[in-house]
Amino acid sequence: MTALQSGNPAMRVLERWDEAALNADARPKAMTIGGTVTATAILLAIVGAVGVLVFQQLTQTARASLSTTGSIAFPAWAWPALLGGMIGGLVFSLIIAFKPKTAPFLAPIHAGLEGVFVGALSFIIPAQFLGGEQALGGEMTTLVIQAMLATFGICAAMLLGYASGILRLGGFAKKMVITLSVGLMIYVALLWILSMFGVGIWNGFADTGMLGIAFTGVCLGLASLYLLLDFEFIEEGVKAGAPKYMEWVGAWGLMVTLVWVYIEVLRLLSKLRSND
């Protein structure tokens, strides 16, 4: 049986399962769509619960600071929590990538770290583009809810398009998606490295002009296309009889993509609102 192939880096771990596990005697349970859906729901629930708690703590602290000092102050734990969520998420991603059997245990922990990351960015992104006082006036919560609804709407639309056969990525399209995502990662790394030396270049993530909005739209489109890669790979894994623990790896990859989609939607909405 041929190994599965995916253009999604978060899903690529699925290509390296032990072929011996495909033997019916050695593998009493196999990956199913239902099991993957259940695992995805659990991970997203963890992300949502932790994200809401972090977001609420940040907004409460900011409002208290605004009312007493007239300025917004982040709690001392905000930035360490954000960086910890990023670094911890990367570490757990690497472990799951090289040891996929750990996914049922580590993916929920990674989801918690993603929740910290999402909750912090849900506060930081609107505050960045709207300004603290305006964001805390209620528009921040509105944007977050809109971004959540839009994310699930995009996921549902992509799933419907994939299931109907309308939205499928061929070999060339997959290569283009991968190339663009690698280019985006290089651009992010370049922004970070140059900022350490005090060198500034155009930042598409922060630009609220037409070019910056278009850049965020491209990022959102790229993230949405990765959903198709996730759906395809999960489907192929079920057809191939992948081991049961691969449900959690598939759910983990889908969770990572949905978080990416949400962040880009929130950034796009915030940019558009800042130009009103």
N, C-alpha and C positions, 0 to 999 in steps of 0.2 A: 504494500500500500504506500502511495506517495505521501510525503510529508506535506502538511499544510503550509501555505505561503501567505504572508500578509504584508502590506505596505505600512501598517501602523506599528511604529516602534514599541508602543505599549503592549501590543498584541504579539509581537514577534517571538516572545517566549514560547508561545503555543507551537511553534514550528519545531521545537527541540525536545518534544516529549520522547520518552523511552518507547521504541517500537514494540518492545516485548509486552508493554502494557495493553497493546491492542489485541492480545490473545484473550479469547473469551474466558478461558480457564483462569488466567491470571488477573482478569479485570471483571469482577462480578457486576460492577456498576459502571455506567457510562454517562457521559455528558448529555444533558437534555436541555431543550429550550426552556421548559418550565423551571428547571433547577437554576438556570442562568438568570432568568427573570427574577426569581426569588432572591438570589444572591445580590443582584443589582439593586433590588428594592431595599434590602437590608443596608447595603453600603450607602445608598443615597439618603436613607433615613438617618444614618449616623452623621453624614456630612451636614444634612439640614439641621439636625438637633444641635450639634456642636457649633455650627455656623451662626444659628440664631442666638445662642448664649453669648458667644463672643461679640456679635454685633450689638446686642442689647447692652452689654457691659461697656462697650466703647461709647455708644450714644449717651448712656446715662452719665458717664464720667465727663464727656464733652459738654453736655448740657449744664451739669453742676459747675464746671469750670467757667462756662460762659456767664452764668448767673452771678457768680461771686467775683470773678476777676475781669469780666468783659472780654476775655479771649478764650479760645479753645485750647485745651491741653490734652495730650494723649496720656493715658495711664502708663506707668513705668514699664508694665509688662507687654505693651502693645507691639513694639518693634521686635523685641526678643521672641515673642510668640509668633509673629509673622515669619521671621527668619528661621525659627525652629520648625515651623510647619513646612517651609520650603525644603530645608536641609533634611529634616526627618523623612519627608515624603520621598525625596530622592534616594535616601539610603534604603528605605523599605522597598522602593521600586526596583532597585538593583538586586536586592535579596530575592524578591519574587521572580525577577527575570532569570536569575541563575538557579533558583531553587523553587520551581513552580509548585511543588507539593506543599510549600509553606503558605500558599495563598489563602486557604480557608482560615488560617490563624492570623496572618499578617495583614491581609487586605482590610479587615475591619479597623485595625490600628492605623493603617494608612488613611482610611476614610476619616478617622478622627482628626488626624493631622491636616487633611484636606479641609475639614470643617473649620479649623482654626484659620487656615489660609484664606478660605472663602469669606468667613466672617469679618476678618480684618480688612480685606480688600473691598468688601461691601460697604464699609465705612469710608475707607481712604479714597476710593475712586470718585464717588459723588462729591466728597469734600474737596477734592483736588480741582474739579471742574466747576462746581457751583459756588464754592466758598463756604466756609464753616457755618455762618449764621443762616444763610439761605438753605443749606442742606439740612440743618437741624430743625428747620421750620416745618418739616413734614415731607419735603420733596425727596429726601434721601430714602425714606421707607417706601414711598411710591415708586421710585426708580428700581429699588431692589425687588419689589413685588412684580413689577412689569418685566424685569429681566428674568425672573424665575418662570413666569408664565410664558414668555417668549422662548426660553430655553426648552421647556417641555413641548411647546408648539413646534419648534424646529425639529426636535427629536421625533415627534409623532409624524410630521410631514415627511421626513427623510425615511422613516420606517415604512410608511405607507407607499412612498415612491419605490423603495427597495422591494417590498413584498409584491408590488404590482409589476415589477420588472422594468418600470420606467427609468428609475435611477440606478444605474449600474456603472461601475468604473472598469474600463478596459485596461489592458497592460500599459499603454502609453499614458493614459490618464493617471494611473497609480504612480508611475514614475514622475509625472509632473507634480503631483501632490507631495510626494516625498522630497523632491528637489526644492520645492517652495518652502516646506517646513524646515529643511536643513538650512536654507538661506535665512529664514526668519530666526532660527536659533543662533546663527553666526552674527546676525545683526544685533540681537539682544546682548550677546557676549561682547560685541564691539562697543556698544553703548556703555556697558558696565565698566569695561577695562579702561576706555578713554576717560570716563568720568573720574576714575581714580587718579588720573594724572592731570585733572583740570581741563581736559580737552572736550569741547562741546561740539556735537554734530546734530543734524536735524533728528528730532525724536518724534517719530510717527505716533508713538503711544501717547504723547502729551500734546501734540499739535491739535488745535481745535478748528483749524481752517479746513477748506475743502479737501486739500491733499491729505491732511491728518484724518479726516472722516473717511475718505476713500481707503486709506491704509487700514483703518480699523475694520472697514467693511470687507476688505480682502482677507484679513485675519479671521473674521467671523466665517466667511465662506470656506476658508481652508479648514477650520475646525469642524464645520458642518460636514464637509466631505469625508472627514475621518470617521464620522458616524457610519457612513456606508461601508468603510473598511471593517469596522467593528462588527456590523451586522453580517457581512459576508463571511467573515472568519468564524464567527460563532455558528453560523449555519453549516459551514463546511466541517467544523469540529464535531457537531452533532451527527452529521452524515457519516463521518469517518469513525465514529465510536470512540471519541477521545475519552480519557479517564475522567472520573467523576470530579476530581479536584479542579479540572480545567473550567468548570462552571464558574468558580471563584476567580480564576485568572481572566476569563472573558468578562465577568462583571467588573473586575478591577479596571480593565482597559476601557470599558464603556464609561465607568465613573470618571476616569481621568479626562476623557474626551468631553463629557458633559460639563465638567468643571471649567474646562477651557472655553467651551461655547458660552457658558454663563458669564464668565469674566469679560469676554469680548462684547457680548450683548450689553452688559452693564456699562462698559466703557463707551460704546457707541451711543447709547441713550443719554449718558451724561454729557458727552460732547455736543450732541444735538440740542439738549436742554440748555447748555451754557451759551448757545448762540441765539436763543430766543430773545 
